[in-house]
Amino acid sequence: MLKRADKKAQSTLEYIIVLTAIIGLIIYAAVTWIGPAVSNSLNDTNNAIRTAADKINFSKIAAE
């Protein structure tokens, strides 16, 4: 009876290790491949906002 419980615990541990490895690979892939794309998108948005803000004539707004 004791040997069967040991095998079940070992099997559970193996599943946990495999699942952890898969999650680790997913996180690595997300950081490696998706991270730069998100960073570029945020930089493009930032540049568009700065360009739009530079076009505002604040002296005209203050005079009103």
Contacts in CASP RR format, 6 or more apart in sequence:
PFRMAT RR
TARGET T0000
AUTHOR 0000-0000-0000
METHOD contacts of the structure
MODEL  1
MLKRADKKAQSTLEYIIVLTAIIGLIIYAAVTWIGPAVSNSLNDTNNAIR
TAADKINFSKIAAE
END
